[in-house]
């Protein structure tokens, strides 16, 4: 999946994609949260993007719980990104 900055989204999709990290972290206000949730329920493209970002957050969290060594964690995260087709 390409970074949000390299894809041309419709205006309503662009605002949702740009707010996804805050949304996934529970840092959006209730009105914004409701608006994003409604958009995700009706937009397959944004929902797929949100699912991908949620998966990245969950994988990093899982790796962080497994490893107390920051260098090893970095290596594991880079390997996971490469497995997802996002690494070089």
KAQUI-V241455 format. One record per residue. N is the residue number from 0. SS is DSSP state (@ for helix, = for strand, . for the rest). D_LAST is the distance of its C-alpha to the last C-alpha in whole Angstrom. Layout:
BEGIN
N/SS/D_LAST + N/SS/D_LAST
END
This chain:
BEGIN
0/./14 + 1/./14 + 2/./15 + 3/@/18 + 4/@/19 + 5/@/17 + 6/./20 + 7/./23 + 8/./25 + 9/./29 + 10/@/30 + 11/@/31 + 12/@/28 + 13/@/26 + 14/@/28 + 15/@/28 + 16/@/24 + 17/@/24 + 18/@/27 + 19/@/25 + 20/@/23 + 21/@/27 + 22/@/28 + 23/@/26 + 24/./27 + 25/./31 + 26/./31 + 27/./33 + 28/./36 + 29/@/38 + 30/@/39 + 31/@/35 + 32/@/34 + 33/@/37 + 34/@/36 + 35/@/32 + 36/@/33 + 37/@/35 + 38/@/33 + 39/@/30 + 40/@/33 + 41/@/33 + 42/./30 + 43/@/28 + 44/@/25 + 45/@/25 + 46/@/26 + 47/@/23 + 48/@/21 + 49/@/23 + 50/@/22 + 51/@/19 + 52/@/19 + 53/@/22 + 54/@/20 + 55/@/17 + 56/@/20 + 57/@/22 + 58/@/19 + 59/@/19 + 60/@/22 + 61/@/23 + 62/@/20 + 63/@/22 + 64/@/26 + 65/@/25 + 66/./23 + 67/./25 + 68/./23 + 69/@/21 + 70/@/19 + 71/@/18 + 72/@/18 + 73/@/15 + 74/@/13 + 75/@/14 + 76/@/13 + 77/@/10 + 78/@/10 + 79/@/12 + 80/@/9 + 81/@/7 + 82/@/10 + 83/./11 + 84/./8 + 85/./7 + 86/./4 + 87/./0
END
